[in-house]
């Protein structure tokens, strides 16, 4: 559906305003859809993001600083998210043997299994983009990278 129909606005100041509104609207739309998909699993978007980062690190542990560096939502509180994931037994937290000030965070087998189950539900991470060809997805990524400079 066109952005004009979605937000009930027929005119825009210019093409840049329309594109900006469309990007913001679509990002929020994707987040809402993903949140609804993740709800039955008891996992939020930031928790899912951390689990995916930890899966990428596996079997090596990660530190909170590494998680913060790689998170999609830089405003999220990584320590609090790790607390919640630990209480769900999806990650473990242990003091680093070589640096007592550092805490190692590792995804558990339960966390890996949950991620595998969730990824099957979200069509392998293509959710919302399945209507694009591979070339269109590549072009979209290029344009988004260009926006960020």
C-alpha positions as protocol buffer text, in pm:
chain_id: "A"
residue {
  index: 1
  type: UNK
  ca { x: 0 y: 0 z: 0 }
}
residue {
  index: 2
  type: UNK
  ca { x: 130 y: 347 z: -83 }
}
residue {
  index: 3
  type: UNK
  ca { x: 240 y: 580 z: 195 }
}
residue {
  index: 4
  type: UNK
  ca { x: -28 y: 831 z: 90 }
}
residue {
  index: 5
  type: UNK
  ca { x: -297 y: 571 z: 161 }
}
residue {
  index: 6
  type: UNK
  ca { x: -135 y: 447 z: 482 }
}
residue {
  index: 7
  type: UNK
  ca { x: -120 y: 788 z: 649 }
}
residue {
  index: 8
  type: UNK
  ca { x: -411 y: 951 z: 462 }
}
residue {
  index: 9
  type: UNK
  ca { x: -198 y: 1233 z: 322 }
}
residue {
  index: 10
  type: UNK
  ca { x: -217 y: 1307 z: -48 }
}
residue {
  index: 11
  type: UNK
  ca { x: 53 y: 1571 z: -84 }
}
residue {
  index: 12
  type: UNK
  ca { x: 399 y: 1625 z: 54 }
}
residue {
  index: 13
  type: UNK
  ca { x: 627 y: 1927 z: 61 }
}
residue {
  index: 14
  type: UNK
  ca { x: 867 y: 1746 z: -175 }
}
residue {
  index: 15
  type: UNK
  ca { x: 1002 y: 1401 z: -267 }
}
residue {
  index: 16
  type: UNK
  ca { x: 1254 y: 1413 z: 21 }
}
residue {
  index: 17
  type: UNK
  ca { x: 982 y: 1469 z: 281 }
}
residue {
  index: 18
  type: UNK
  ca { x: 776 y: 1187 z: 134 }
}
residue {
  index: 19
  type: UNK
  ca { x: 1076 y: 950 z: 133 }
}
residue {
  index: 20
  type: UNK
  ca { x: 1168 y: 1042 z: 491 }
}
residue {
  index: 21
  type: UNK
  ca { x: 813 y: 984 z: 617 }
}
residue {
  index: 22
  type: UNK
  ca { x: 800 y: 658 z: 422 }
}
residue {
  index: 23
  type: UNK
  ca { x: 1127 y: 531 z: 577 }
}
residue {
  index: 24
  type: UNK
  ca { x: 1016 y: 619 z: 932 }
}
residue {
  index: 25
  type: UNK
  ca { x: 669 y: 473 z: 880 }
}
residue {
  index: 26
  type: UNK
  ca { x: 808 y: 152 z: 728 }
}
residue {
  index: 27
  type: UNK
  ca { x: 1066 y: 107 z: 1005 }
}
residue {
  index: 28
  type: UNK
  ca { x: 792 y: 135 z: 1266 }
}
residue {
  index: 29
  type: UNK
  ca { x: 568 y: -99 z: 1066 }
}
residue {
  index: 30
  type: UNK
  ca { x: 843 y: -362 z: 1050 }
}
residue {
  index: 31
  type: UNK
  ca { x: 907 y: -331 z: 1426 }
}
residue {
  index: 32
  type: UNK
  ca { x: 537 y: -372 z: 1509 }
}
residue {
  index: 33
  type: UNK
  ca { x: 508 y: -679 z: 1286 }
}
residue {
  index: 34
  type: UNK
  ca { x: 821 y: -836 z: 1432 }
}
residue {
  index: 35
  type: UNK
  ca { x: 708 y: -762 z: 1788 }
}
residue {
  index: 36
  type: UNK
  ca { x: 381 y: -940 z: 1719 }
}
residue {
  index: 37
  type: UNK
  ca { x: 569 y: -1241 z: 1580 }
}
residue {
  index: 38
  type: UNK
  ca { x: 805 y: -1253 z: 1879 }
}
residue {
  index: 39
  type: UNK
  ca { x: 539 y: -1210 z: 2147 }
}
residue {
  index: 40
  type: UNK
  ca { x: 446 y: -1583 z: 2167 }
}
residue {
  index: 41
  type: UNK
  ca { x: 814 y: -1655 z: 2241 }
}
residue {
  index: 42
  type: UNK
  ca { x: 829 y: -1402 z: 2524 }
}
residue {
  index: 43
  type: UNK
  ca { x: 1112 y: -1213 z: 2354 }
}
residue {
  index: 44
  type: UNK
  ca { x: 1131 y: -845 z: 2264 }
}
residue {
  index: 45
  type: UNK
  ca { x: 1310 y: -699 z: 1960 }
}
residue {
  index: 46
  type: UNK
  ca { x: 1615 y: -585 z: 2164 }
}
residue {
  index: 47
  type: UNK
  ca { x: 1636 y: -928 z: 2330 }
}
residue {
  index: 48
  type: UNK
  ca { x: 1618 y: -1098 z: 1989 }
}
residue {
  index: 49
  type: UNK
  ca { x: 1891 y: -865 z: 1861 }
}
residue {
  index: 50
  type: UNK
  ca { x: 2122 y: -958 z: 2152 }
}
residue {
  index: 51
  type: UNK
  ca { x: 2054 y: -1329 z: 2105 }
}
residue {
  index: 52
  type: UNK
  ca { x: 2148 y: -1297 z: 1735 }
}
residue {
  index: 53
  type: UNK
  ca { x: 2471 y: -1116 z: 1826 }
}
residue {
  index: 54
  type: UNK
  ca { x: 2555 y: -1385 z: 2082 }
}
residue {
  index: 55
  type: UNK
  ca { x: 2478 y: -1658 z: 1827 }
}
residue {
  index: 56
  type: UNK
  ca { x: 2724 y: -1491 z: 1587 }
}
residue {
  index: 57
  type: UNK
  ca { x: 2990 y: -1494 z: 1860 }
}
residue {
  index: 58
  type: UNK
  ca { x: 2918 y: -1852 z: 1965 }
}
residue {
  index: 59
  type: UNK
  ca { x: 3103 y: -2046 z: 2102 }
}
residue {
  index: 60
  type: UNK
  ca { x: 3309 y: -1744 z: 2210 }
}
residue {
  index: 61
  type: UNK
  ca { x: 3151 y: -1528 z: 2483 }
}
residue {
  index: 62
  type: UNK
  ca { x: 3077 y: -1158 z: 2441 }
}
residue {
  index: 63
  type: UNK
  ca { x: 3114 y: -864 z: 2675 }
}
residue {
  index: 64
  type: UNK
  ca { x: 2848 y: -603 z: 2742 }
}
residue {
  index: 65
  type: UNK
  ca { x: 3062 y: -349 z: 2555 }
}
residue {
  index: 66
  type: UNK
  ca { x: 3073 y: -572 z: 2247 }
}
residue {
  index: 67
  type: UNK
  ca { x: 2694 y: -613 z: 2262 }
}
residue {
  index: 68
  type: UNK
  ca { x: 2642 y: -236 z: 2290 }
}
residue {
  index: 69
  type: UNK
  ca { x: 2875 y: -181 z: 1995 }
}
residue {
  index: 70
  type: UNK
  ca { x: 2679 y: -421 z: 1772 }
}
residue {
  index: 71
  type: UNK
  ca { x: 2321 y: -352 z: 1882 }
}
residue {
  index: 72
  type: UNK
  ca { x: 2076 y: -219 z: 1626 }
}
residue {
  index: 73
  type: UNK
  ca { x: 1901 y: 4 z: 1882 }
}
residue {
  index: 74
  type: UNK
  ca { x: 2176 y: 206 z: 2047 }
}
residue {
  index: 75
  type: UNK
  ca { x: 1930 y: 345 z: 2306 }
}
residue {
  index: 76
  type: UNK
  ca { x: 1863 y: 1 z: 2457 }
}
residue {
  index: 77
  type: UNK
  ca { x: 2013 y: -87 z: 2795 }
}
residue {
  index: 78
  type: UNK
  ca { x: 2227 y: -394 z: 2717 }
}
residue {
  index: 79
  type: UNK
  ca { x: 2290 y: -485 z: 3082 }
}
residue {
  index: 80
  type: UNK
  ca { x: 1920 y: -488 z: 3161 }
}
residue {
  index: 81
  type: UNK
  ca { x: 1843 y: -693 z: 2851 }
}
residue {
  index: 82
  type: UNK
  ca { x: 2112 y: -946 z: 2951 }
}
residue {
  index: 83
  type: UNK
  ca { x: 1951 y: -965 z: 3299 }
}
residue {
  index: 84
  type: UNK
  ca { x: 1616 y: -1055 z: 3141 }
}
residue {
  index: 85
  type: UNK
  ca { x: 1770 y: -1310 z: 2905 }
}
residue {
  index: 86
  type: UNK
  ca { x: 1961 y: -1466 z: 3194 }
}
residue {
  index: 87
  type: UNK
  ca { x: 1642 y: -1498 z: 3400 }
}
residue {
  index: 88
  type: UNK
  ca { x: 1488 y: -1684 z: 3103 }
}
residue {
  index: 89
  type: UNK
  ca { x: 1797 y: -1911 z: 3094 }
}
residue {
  index: 90
  type: UNK
  ca { x: 1875 y: -1801 z: 2737 }
}
residue {
  index: 91
  type: UNK
  ca { x: 2222 y: -1668 z: 2828 }
}
residue {
  index: 92
  type: UNK
  ca { x: 2479 y: -1722 z: 3101 }
}
residue {
  index: 93
  type: UNK
  ca { x: 2697 y: -1461 z: 3261 }
}
residue {
  index: 94
  type: UNK
  ca { x: 3033 y: -1544 z: 3419 }
}
residue {
  index: 95
  type: UNK
  ca { x: 3325 y: -1338 z: 3539 }
}
residue {
  index: 96
  type: UNK
  ca { x: 3612 y: -1339 z: 3290 }
}
residue {
  index: 97
  type: UNK
  ca { x: 3902 y: -1543 z: 3434 }
}
residue {
  index: 98
  type: UNK
  ca { x: 4168 y: -1311 z: 3287 }
}
residue {
  index: 99
  type: UNK
  ca { x: 4001 y: -977 z: 3376 }
}
residue {
  index: 100
  type: UNK
  ca { x: 3787 y: -968 z: 3689 }
}
residue {
  index: 101
  type: UNK
  ca { x: 3623 y: -641 z: 3578 }
}
residue {
  index: 102
  type: UNK
  ca { x: 3483 y: -806 z: 3264 }
}
residue {
  index: 103
  type: UNK
  ca { x: 3179 y: -1030 z: 3245 }
}
residue {
  index: 104
  type: UNK
  ca { x: 3150 y: -1293 z: 2972 }
}
residue {
  index: 105
  type: UNK
  ca { x: 2803 y: -1348 z: 2826 }
}
residue {
  index: 106
  type: UNK
  ca { x: 2730 y: -1669 z: 2636 }
}
residue {
  index: 107
  type: UNK
  ca { x: 2413 y: -1789 z: 2465 }
}
residue {
  index: 108
  type: UNK
  ca { x: 2283 y: -2118 z: 2607 }
}
residue {
  index: 109
  type: UNK
  ca { x: 2160 y: -2423 z: 2416 }
}
residue {
  index: 110
  type: UNK
  ca { x: 1809 y: -2313 z: 2512 }
}
residue {
  index: 111
  type: UNK
  ca { x: 1881 y: -1970 z: 2359 }
}
residue {
  index: 112
  type: UNK
  ca { x: 2017 y: -2124 z: 2039 }
}
residue {
  index: 113
  type: UNK
  ca { x: 1715 y: -2351 z: 2009 }
}
residue {
  index: 114
  type: UNK
  ca { x: 1474 y: -2060 z: 2065 }
}
residue {
  index: 115
  type: UNK
  ca { x: 1650 y: -1852 z: 1797 }
}
residue {
  index: 116
  type: UNK
  ca { x: 1628 y: -2139 z: 1551 }
}
residue {
  index: 117
  type: UNK
  ca { x: 1257 y: -2173 z: 1620 }
}
residue {
  index: 118
  type: UNK
  ca { x: 1200 y: -1797 z: 1588 }
}
residue {
  index: 119
  type: UNK
  ca { x: 1395 y: -1769 z: 1263 }
}
residue {
  index: 120
  type: UNK
  ca { x: 1173 y: -2036 z: 1108 }
}
residue {
  index: 121
  type: UNK
  ca { x: 872 y: -1820 z: 1199 }
}
residue {
  index: 122
  type: UNK
  ca { x: 1019 y: -1499 z: 1057 }
}
residue {
  index: 123
  type: UNK
  ca { x: 1104 y: -1655 z: 721 }
}
residue {
  index: 124
  type: UNK
  ca { x: 1476 y: -1654 z: 787 }
}
residue {
  index: 125
  type: UNK
  ca { x: 1499 y: -1283 z: 862 }
}
residue {
  index: 126
  type: UNK
  ca { x: 1327 y: -1178 z: 540 }
}
residue {
  index: 127
  type: UNK
  ca { x: 1010 y: -1068 z: 717 }
}
residue {
  index: 128
  type: UNK
  ca { x: 856 y: -772 z: 538 }
}
residue {
  index: 129
  type: UNK
  ca { x: 1107 y: -793 z: 255 }
}
residue {
  index: 130
  type: UNK
  ca { x: 985 y: -1113 z: 91 }
}
residue {
  index: 131
  type: UNK
  ca { x: 808 y: -905 z: -175 }
}
residue {
  index: 132
  type: UNK
  ca { x: 1143 y: -778 z: -303 }
}
residue {
  index: 133
  type: UNK
  ca { x: 1370 y: -958 z: -546 }
}
residue {
  index: 134
  type: UNK
  ca { x: 1728 y: -1019 z: -436 }
}
residue {
  index: 135
  type: UNK
  ca { x: 1836 y: -732 z: -663 }
}
residue {
  index: 136
  type: UNK
  ca { x: 1576 y: -497 z: -512 }
}
residue {
  index: 137
  type: UNK
  ca { x: 1685 y: -594 z: -161 }
}
residue {
  index: 138
  type: UNK
  ca { x: 2046 y: -519 z: -256 }
}
residue {
  index: 139
  type: UNK
  ca { x: 1942 y: -184 z: -406 }
}
residue {
  index: 140
  type: UNK
  ca { x: 1743 y: -97 z: -93 }
}
residue {
  index: 141
  type: UNK
  ca { x: 2043 y: -177 z: 128 }
}
residue {
  index: 142
  type: UNK
  ca { x: 2264 y: 39 z: -93 }
}
residue {
  index: 143
  type: UNK
  ca { x: 2021 y: 334 z: -75 }
}
residue {
  index: 144
  type: UNK
  ca { x: 1987 y: 303 z: 304 }
}
residue {
  index: 145
  type: UNK
  ca { x: 2368 y: 294 z: 339 }
}
residue {
  index: 146
  type: UNK
  ca { x: 2385 y: 605 z: 117 }
}
residue {
  index: 147
  type: UNK
  ca { x: 2136 y: 788 z: 342 }
}
residue {
  index: 148
  type: UNK
  ca { x: 2363 y: 727 z: 642 }
}
residue {
  index: 149
  type: UNK
  ca { x: 2654 y: 866 z: 444 }
}
